[in-house]
Amino acid sequence: MTHTSPSVRRFKPDWPVDVLGILTIAVYGSWYYGFGVLIDDIGAGLGAGSASLGLAFGLAQVLLGALSLATGRLLDRFGPQLLLGVIGPVGAILVGFSGRSAEVWQFVVLFGVGGGVSAAAGFYGMTQAMLVRMDPAASTQRIIRLTIWGAFASPIAIPATEYLRGTFGWRVAIEVPAGVACCVFLLAARVVRRVPRHGEFERSSTWRIAVTTAARSGAVRWHAIGVFCAYMSMSTLLVFQLSIMRWAGLSAAAAAGFGGARGLLQLLGRLPLQRALRRYGHWFLLAGARLSVAVACGLVLISGNAVIASLYVVIAGVGIGAISALDGIVARTVIPTGDFGAISGVVTFLGAIGGGVAPVLAGRLTDVRGAPTMASVVAASAAVVAVASLYRTKWHFTRASESAL
């Protein structure tokens, strides 16, 4: 009789999770990470300022949240096929068409709408909800595995987008990743076939009742506020990190290299997470991750040399990497499984508003001041508030748990 070692068992394929992980790389890479690489070239090509282009990114973020209200409930009722096979591909196609824009308003509409639609079907808010509903008992491990895949989105997307931009121009650098995302959506629709639907978990009869019931929970409310602030911070940092590093003195190629490395080092926030959770717990780890993002927002301002840039890459990578997984784990703790898709959609909506409004504000401040320094201040402040919100979430959750005994 042969025995399989624990290390082999650990890396045994889990095709639904692994394909959703590849989808994460494709969808995040197609516009979320690529936008920061292309923002200067798009502005020069269309004669637009940072505020106008920030509006395109912000519109995508807000639509991501607004549409997640619907896609979360669709997941609860019908499973993943509609999201992965129809909604996601349509969004990716629209993002691709934004590369053909001749006017600023065309780019804002196509990129914003396409990004929001594809993200509402393929970002963590929905893919993590799919995993929770597939198997709640195994969801912690599967969420971590999914986000380990997602850690490769930035190191793949940023250098690839920079290569396409430098070789073929910014238009092709939008179209090619969008086409890849469309194809992976269709692959995921084929592979991810089985997600429990209504009737297999206790579910509220209407979306309104589900949301109203969840809103009575202080833990859910503060969790949503924390996600809102965390996404304000991360979105602003990720959109402006390359611009800030170039402002601090790095070349465009060096900034893109450090930006890609930051994404790869998100693995440092995810690979050891299973062991760290057993030792420290998700509340402590998420607080540390959000605080790390606040520190990174200060470091990026002085990242004009390789030493500080490397330190920024490590701290930002670990913090952002851990947040993506830990947010899902905390959500699984405070949100009821039967309405997980619907409530996750609401939380995603609020997070997307934060992530959408902050880059617009930061872009406006950048245009006024002529330097991207205020973008870092906005991001750091939001991260600190996110830490405080997490402690309120834990307090309400603990109190509710003790009352139930």
C-alpha positions as CSV (number, residue, x, y, z in Angstrom):
1,M,0.0,0.0,0.0
2,T,1.4,3.4,-1.0
3,H,1.1,6.5,1.1
4,T,0.8,10.0,-0.2
5,S,2.8,12.6,1.6
6,P,1.1,15.6,3.2
7,S,2.9,18.0,0.8
8,V,1.6,16.0,-2.2
9,R,-1.9,15.9,-0.9
10,R,-1.8,19.7,-0.2
11,F,-1.1,20.5,-3.8
12,K,-3.6,18.0,-5.3
13,P,-5.6,19.8,-8.0
14,D,-8.9,21.3,-6.9
15,W,-10.2,22.2,-10.4
16,P,-13.1,24.5,-9.4
17,V,-10.8,26.5,-7.1
18,D,-7.9,26.5,-9.5
19,V,-9.9,27.6,-12.5
20,L,-11.5,30.4,-10.4
21,G,-7.9,31.3,-9.5
22,I,-6.9,31.6,-13.1
23,L,-10.0,33.7,-13.6
24,T,-8.9,36.0,-10.8
25,I,-5.6,36.6,-12.6
26,A,-7.3,37.3,-15.9
27,V,-10.1,39.6,-14.6
28,Y,-8.0,41.6,-12.1
29,G,-5.2,41.8,-14.7
30,S,-7.4,43.0,-17.5
31,W,-8.3,46.3,-16.0
32,Y,-7.7,46.6,-12.2
33,Y,-3.9,46.2,-12.2
34,G,-3.4,47.2,-15.8
35,F,-5.0,50.6,-15.4
36,G,-2.1,51.9,-13.2
37,V,0.4,51.0,-15.9
38,L,-1.6,52.7,-18.7
39,I,-3.1,55.8,-17.0
40,D,-0.4,58.2,-18.3
41,D,-0.4,56.9,-21.9
42,I,-4.2,56.9,-22.0
43,G,-4.2,60.5,-20.7
44,A,-1.7,61.5,-23.4
45,G,-3.5,59.7,-26.1
46,L,-7.0,61.0,-25.3
47,G,-6.0,64.4,-23.9
48,A,-7.4,63.6,-20.5
49,G,-6.3,64.5,-16.9
50,S,-5.9,62.2,-14.0
51,A,-9.3,63.1,-12.6
52,S,-11.1,62.2,-15.8
53,L,-9.4,58.9,-16.1
54,G,-9.9,58.3,-12.4
55,L,-13.6,58.6,-13.1
56,A,-13.4,55.6,-15.5
57,F,-11.7,53.5,-12.8
58,G,-14.1,54.8,-10.1
59,L,-17.2,54.1,-12.3
60,A,-16.0,50.5,-12.7
61,Q,-15.6,50.2,-9.0
62,V,-19.0,51.6,-8.2
63,L,-20.7,49.5,-10.9
64,L,-18.9,46.5,-9.4
65,G,-20.6,47.1,-6.2
66,A,-24.0,48.0,-7.6
67,L,-24.1,45.0,-9.8
68,S,-22.9,42.8,-7.0
69,L,-26.2,43.4,-5.3
70,A,-27.8,41.5,-8.2
71,T,-25.1,39.0,-9.0
72,G,-24.9,37.9,-5.3
73,R,-28.6,37.1,-5.3
74,L,-28.4,35.4,-8.7
75,L,-25.7,33.2,-7.3
76,D,-27.9,32.3,-4.3
77,R,-30.9,31.4,-6.5
78,F,-29.5,30.0,-9.8
79,G,-25.8,29.1,-9.2
80,P,-22.7,30.3,-11.1
81,Q,-23.5,29.6,-14.8
82,L,-25.2,32.9,-15.6
83,L,-22.4,34.9,-13.9
84,L,-19.5,33.1,-15.5
85,G,-21.0,32.2,-18.9
86,V,-22.8,35.4,-19.8
87,I,-22.3,38.4,-17.5
88,G,-18.6,38.1,-17.1
89,P,-17.8,37.7,-20.8
90,V,-20.0,40.7,-21.8
91,G,-18.0,42.9,-19.3
92,A,-14.7,41.7,-20.7
93,I,-15.8,42.5,-24.2
94,L,-16.7,46.0,-23.3
95,V,-13.3,46.5,-21.6
96,G,-11.7,45.4,-24.8
97,F,-13.7,47.8,-26.9
98,S,-12.6,50.7,-24.6
99,G,-9.2,50.3,-26.3
100,R,-10.7,51.6,-29.5
101,S,-12.1,54.8,-27.9
102,A,-11.5,58.1,-29.8
103,E,-13.0,60.4,-27.1
104,V,-12.5,60.5,-23.3
105,W,-16.2,59.9,-22.7
106,Q,-16.2,56.8,-24.8
107,F,-13.3,55.4,-22.8
108,V,-15.0,56.3,-19.4
109,V,-18.2,54.6,-20.4
110,L,-16.8,51.4,-22.0
111,F,-14.0,50.9,-19.5
112,G,-16.1,51.8,-16.5
113,V,-19.1,49.7,-17.5
114,G,-17.1,46.8,-18.8
115,G,-14.8,46.7,-15.8
116,G,-17.8,46.9,-13.4
117,V,-19.7,44.1,-15.1
118,S,-16.7,41.7,-15.4
119,A,-15.7,42.4,-11.8
120,A,-19.2,41.8,-10.5
121,A,-19.0,38.3,-11.9
122,G,-15.3,37.5,-11.4
123,F,-13.8,39.4,-8.5
124,Y,-13.4,37.9,-5.0
125,G,-16.8,39.0,-3.8
126,M,-18.4,36.5,-6.0
127,T,-15.8,33.8,-6.4
128,Q,-15.3,33.5,-2.7
129,A,-19.1,33.3,-2.2
130,M,-19.1,30.4,-4.7
131,L,-16.6,28.6,-2.6
132,V,-18.5,29.2,0.6
133,R,-21.7,27.8,-0.9
134,M,-19.9,24.9,-2.5
135,D,-18.6,23.6,0.8
136,P,-18.9,25.8,3.9
137,A,-16.7,23.5,6.0
138,A,-13.8,23.6,3.6
139,S,-14.2,27.3,2.6
140,T,-11.3,28.7,4.7
141,Q,-8.7,26.5,3.0
142,R,-10.3,27.0,-0.4
143,I,-10.4,30.8,0.0
144,I,-6.8,30.8,0.9
145,R,-6.0,28.7,-2.1
146,L,-8.0,31.0,-4.4
147,T,-6.2,34.1,-3.1
148,I,-2.8,32.4,-3.5
149,W,-3.7,32.1,-7.2
150,G,-4.8,35.7,-7.1
151,A,-1.4,36.8,-5.8
152,F,0.0,36.2,-9.3
153,A,-2.5,38.7,-10.9
154,S,-0.3,41.7,-10.3
155,P,3.2,40.2,-11.1
156,I,1.7,38.7,-14.3
157,A,-0.5,41.6,-15.3
158,I,1.7,44.6,-14.6
159,P,4.8,43.5,-16.5
160,A,2.7,42.0,-19.3
161,T,0.7,45.2,-19.7
162,E,3.9,47.2,-19.6
163,Y,5.4,45.0,-22.4
164,L,2.2,45.4,-24.5
165,R,2.2,49.1,-23.9
166,G,5.8,49.6,-24.8
167,T,5.7,47.3,-27.8
168,F,2.2,47.9,-29.3
169,G,0.7,50.9,-27.5
170,W,-1.9,51.4,-24.8
171,R,-4.8,50.3,-27.0
172,V,-3.5,46.8,-27.6
173,A,-2.5,46.6,-23.9
174,I,-6.2,47.0,-23.1
175,E,-7.6,44.7,-25.8
176,V,-5.4,41.6,-25.3
177,P,-5.9,41.1,-21.6
178,A,-9.6,41.7,-22.0
179,G,-9.8,39.0,-24.6
180,V,-8.0,36.6,-22.3
181,A,-10.4,37.4,-19.5
182,C,-13.4,36.6,-21.8
183,C,-12.0,33.2,-22.7
184,V,-11.2,32.3,-19.1
185,F,-14.8,33.3,-18.0
186,L,-16.1,30.8,-20.6
187,L,-13.7,28.1,-19.3
188,A,-14.8,28.7,-15.7
189,A,-18.5,28.4,-16.7
190,R,-17.7,25.0,-18.0
191,V,-15.7,23.8,-15.0
192,V,-17.6,25.3,-12.1
193,R,-20.8,23.4,-12.5
194,R,-22.0,22.6,-9.0
195,V,-22.8,25.4,-6.4
196,P,-25.7,24.7,-4.0
197,R,-28.8,26.8,-4.9
198,H,-31.9,27.8,-2.9
199,G,-33.4,25.1,-0.8
200,E,-30.1,23.6,0.2
201,F,-29.4,26.3,2.8
202,E,-31.9,28.3,4.9
203,R,-32.4,31.4,2.9
204,S,-34.4,34.6,3.4
205,S,-37.5,34.7,1.2
206,T,-36.5,38.1,-0.4
207,W,-33.4,40.1,-0.9
208,R,-34.8,42.9,1.1
209,I,-35.5,40.7,4.1
210,A,-32.0,39.2,3.8
211,V,-30.3,42.6,3.8
212,T,-32.6,44.1,6.6
213,T,-31.9,41.1,8.8
214,A,-28.1,41.3,8.3
215,A,-28.2,45.1,8.9
216,R,-29.5,44.5,12.4
217,S,-26.2,42.8,13.2
218,G,-23.6,45.2,14.5
219,A,-20.8,42.8,13.4
220,V,-22.1,42.9,9.8
221,R,-22.4,46.6,9.8
222,W,-18.9,47.3,11.1
223,H,-17.5,44.6,8.8
224,A,-19.0,46.5,5.8
225,I,-17.6,49.8,7.1
226,G,-14.1,48.2,7.5
227,V,-14.3,46.8,3.9
228,F,-15.3,50.2,2.6
229,C,-12.3,51.9,4.2
230,A,-9.9,49.1,3.3
231,Y,-10.9,49.3,-0.3
232,M,-10.5,53.0,-0.3
233,S,-7.0,52.5,0.9
234,M,-5.9,49.6,-1.4
235,S,-7.6,51.0,-4.5
236,T,-5.9,54.4,-4.2
237,L,-2.5,52.9,-3.5
238,L,-2.7,50.4,-6.4
239,V,-3.9,53.0,-8.9
240,F,-1.3,55.6,-8.0
241,Q,1.7,53.4,-6.8
242,L,3.5,53.5,-10.2
243,S,2.9,57.3,-10.6
244,I,4.1,57.9,-7.0
245,M,7.2,55.8,-7.5
246,R,8.0,57.6,-10.8
247,W,7.5,60.9,-9.0
248,A,9.8,59.7,-6.2
249,G,12.6,59.1,-8.7
250,L,12.2,55.6,-10.2
251,S,12.2,55.0,-14.0
252,A,9.0,53.7,-15.6
253,A,10.5,50.3,-16.1
254,A,11.8,50.1,-12.5
255,A,8.4,51.2,-11.1
256,A,6.6,48.6,-13.1
257,G,9.1,46.0,-11.9
258,F,8.6,46.9,-8.3
259,G,4.8,47.1,-8.8
260,G,4.8,43.6,-10.2
261,A,7.0,42.3,-7.4
262,R,4.6,43.8,-4.9
263,G,1.9,41.6,-6.3
264,L,4.1,38.5,-6.3
265,L,5.0,39.1,-2.6
266,Q,1.3,39.0,-1.8
267,L,2.1,35.3,-1.5
268,L,4.0,36.1,1.7
269,G,0.6,37.2,3.1
270,R,-1.2,34.0,1.9
271,L,1.1,31.0,1.8
272,P,1.7,30.9,5.6
273,L,-1.9,32.0,6.4
274,Q,-3.3,28.6,7.4
275,R,-0.6,28.1,10.1
276,A,-0.9,31.8,11.2
277,L,-4.6,31.5,11.6
278,R,-4.3,28.6,14.0
279,R,-1.8,30.5,16.1
280,Y,-3.1,34.1,16.0
281,G,-6.7,34.0,14.7
282,H,-8.3,36.0,11.8
283,W,-9.1,39.1,13.9
284,F,-5.5,39.8,14.8
285,L,-4.1,39.0,11.4
286,L,-6.6,41.2,9.5
287,A,-5.9,44.1,11.9
288,G,-2.1,43.6,11.2
289,A,-2.7,43.4,7.4
290,R,-4.7,46.6,7.3
291,L,-2.1,48.4,9.4
292,S,0.6,47.2,7.1
293,V,-1.2,48.9,4.2
294,A,-1.2,52.2,6.1
295,V,2.6,51.9,6.6
296,A,3.1,51.1,3.0
297,C,1.2,54.2,2.0
298,G,3.9,56.2,3.7
299,L,6.8,54.2,2.4
300,V,5.8,54.6,-1.3
301,L,6.3,58.4,-1.0
302,I,10.0,57.9,-0.4
303,S,10.5,54.9,-2.7
304,G,12.9,56.6,-5.0
305,N,15.7,54.2,-4.2
306,A,15.9,50.5,-4.4
307,V,16.1,49.8,-0.7
308,I,12.9,51.8,0.3
309,A,11.1,50.5,-2.8
310,S,11.9,46.9,-1.8
311,L,10.7,47.6,1.7
312,Y,7.5,49.0,0.3
313,V,7.0,46.0,-1.9
314,V,7.3,43.6,1.0
315,I,5.1,45.4,3.4
316,A,2.4,46.3,0.8
317,G,2.6,42.8,-0.6
318,V,2.1,41.0,2.7
319,G,-0.7,43.4,3.8
320,I,-2.7,43.4,0.7
321,G,-2.1,39.7,0.1
322,A,-3.5,38.8,3.5
323,I,-6.5,41.2,3.4
324,S,-7.9,39.5,0.3
325,A,-8.1,36.2,2.0
326,L,-8.9,37.4,5.6
327,D,-11.8,39.6,4.5
328,G,-13.5,36.5,3.0
329,I,-12.7,34.5,6.2
330,V,-14.2,37.2,8.5
331,A,-17.2,37.5,6.2
332,R,-17.7,33.7,6.5
333,T,-17.7,34.2,10.2
334,V,-20.2,37.0,10.5
335,I,-22.5,36.5,7.5
336,P,-25.1,33.6,7.5
337,T,-24.4,31.0,4.8
338,G,-28.0,30.9,3.4
339,D,-27.8,34.6,2.4
340,F,-24.0,34.7,1.9
341,G,-24.2,35.7,-1.8
342,A,-26.7,38.4,-1.2
343,I,-25.0,40.0,1.8
344,S,-21.5,39.5,0.2
345,G,-22.9,41.5,-2.7
346,V,-23.9,44.3,-0.4
347,V,-20.5,44.4,1.3
348,T,-18.9,44.3,-2.1
349,F,-21.0,47.2,-3.2
350,L,-19.9,49.3,-0.2
351,G,-16.3,48.3,-0.7
352,A,-16.5,49.2,-4.4
353,I,-17.9,52.6,-3.6
354,G,-15.0,53.2,-1.3
355,G,-12.6,51.9,-3.9
356,G,-14.2,53.9,-6.7
357,V,-14.6,57.3,-4.9
358,A,-11.1,57.4,-3.4
359,P,-9.1,57.3,-6.7
360,V,-11.3,60.1,-8.1
361,L,-10.6,62.2,-5.0
362,A,-7.0,61.4,-5.1
363,G,-6.8,62.1,-8.9
364,R,-8.4,65.5,-8.3
365,L,-5.9,66.3,-5.5
366,T,-3.1,65.2,-7.8
367,D,-4.3,67.6,-10.6
368,V,-4.6,70.5,-8.1
369,R,-1.3,70.0,-6.4
370,G,0.7,68.7,-9.4
371,A,2.1,65.8,-7.4
372,P,0.6,62.5,-6.3
373,T,1.5,62.8,-2.6
374,M,-2.1,63.4,-1.4
375,A,-3.1,60.1,-2.9
376,S,-0.9,58.4,-0.3
377,V,-2.4,60.5,2.5
378,V,-5.9,59.5,1.5
379,A,-4.9,55.8,1.3
380,A,-3.2,55.8,4.7
381,S,-6.0,57.5,6.5
382,A,-8.6,55.1,5.2
383,A,-6.4,52.1,6.2
384,V,-6.2,53.4,9.8
385,V,-10.0,53.7,10.0
386,A,-10.4,50.2,8.6
387,V,-8.3,48.9,11.5
388,A,-10.5,50.6,14.0
389,S,-13.7,49.3,12.3
390,L,-12.4,45.7,12.6
391,Y,-12.1,46.0,16.4
392,R,-15.8,47.2,16.5
393,T,-16.7,44.2,14.3
394,K,-15.0,41.8,16.7
395,W,-16.7,43.4,19.7
396,H,-20.2,43.1,18.3
397,F,-19.6,39.5,17.1
398,T,-18.3,38.5,20.5
399,R,-21.2,40.1,22.3
400,A,-23.7,38.5,20.0
401,S,-22.0,35.0,20.4
402,E,-22.1,35.3,24.2
403,S,-25.8,36.4,24.1
404,A,-26.6,33.3,22.1
405,L,-25.2,30.9,24.7
